[in-house]
């Protein structure tokens, strides 16, 4: 996760007021989660074990919606910006 996040942040560190910021935020999230899992792995595992399965389903749903948004915007039709 750390390496993937670092690659995304290095290649796409764009902070604009549009949908592309989701890619940058996803890269930073992966980078920080990778660091967390490297340096405090035992505490991370204990926290995961205490978390209830409904919480995981909600988080997975949110990640799925972000992934759908990024995919649709990247491969969908190019619409002119509205001002």
C-alpha positions in Angstrom: 0.0 0.0 0.0 2.8 2.4 0.8 4.5 1.9 -2.6 1.3 2.2 -4.5 0.3 5.4 -2.6 3.8 6.9 -3.1 3.6 6.2 -6.9 0.1 7.8 -7.1 1.2 10.9 -5.1 4.4 11.3 -7.1 2.6 11.0 -10.4 -0.6 12.8 -9.6 -0.4 15.3 -6.8 -3.1 17.7 -8.2 -5.2 19.8 -5.9 -7.8 21.3 -8.2 -11.5 21.9 -7.4 -12.8 19.0 -9.6 -13.1 15.2 -9.5 -9.3 14.6 -10.1 -8.6 15.4 -6.4 -10.1 12.0 -5.6 -7.1 10.4 -7.2 -4.7 12.5 -5.1 -6.7 11.8 -1.9 -6.7 8.1 -2.7 -2.9 8.2 -3.1 -2.4 10.0 0.2 -4.8 7.5 1.9 -2.8 4.6 0.6 0.5 6.2 1.6 -0.6 6.9 5.2 -2.3 3.5 5.6 0.9 1.8 4.3 3.0 3.7 6.8 0.5 2.8 9.6 0.6 -0.9 8.7 4.4 -0.9 8.6 5.2 0.9 11.9 2.3 0.0 14.2 1.2 -3.3 12.7 0.3 -5.0 16.0 -1.9 -2.1 17.1 -3.5 -2.0 13.6 -4.3 -5.7 13.8 -5.9 -5.4 17.3 -8.0 -2.4 16.1 -9.2 -4.4 13.1 -10.2 -7.3 15.2 -12.3 -5.1 17.6 -14.1 -3.4 14.7 -17.5 -4.8 13.8 -18.3 -6.1 10.4 -21.0 -3.5 9.6 -18.3 -0.8 9.8 -16.3 -2.7 7.2 -19.3 -3.0 4.9 -19.9 0.8 5.1 -16.3 1.6 4.4 -16.2 -0.9 1.5 -19.3 0.8 0.1 -17.7 4.2 0.4 -14.6 3.0 -1.4 -16.7 1.4 -4.1 -18.5 4.7 -4.7 -15.3 6.6 -4.9 -13.9 4.0 -7.4 -17.0 4.2 -9.5 -16.8 7.9 -9.6 -13.2 7.9 -10.6 -13.8 5.3 -13.3 -16.9 7.0 -14.7 -15.2 10.4 -14.9 -12.0 9.0 -16.4 -13.6 6.8 -19.1 -17.0 8.6 -19.5 -17.8 11.2 -22.1 -15.9 14.5 -21.9 -18.4 17.2 -21.1 -17.6 20.8 -21.4 -17.1 22.5 -18.0 -20.1 24.6 -16.8 -19.5 28.0 -15.3 
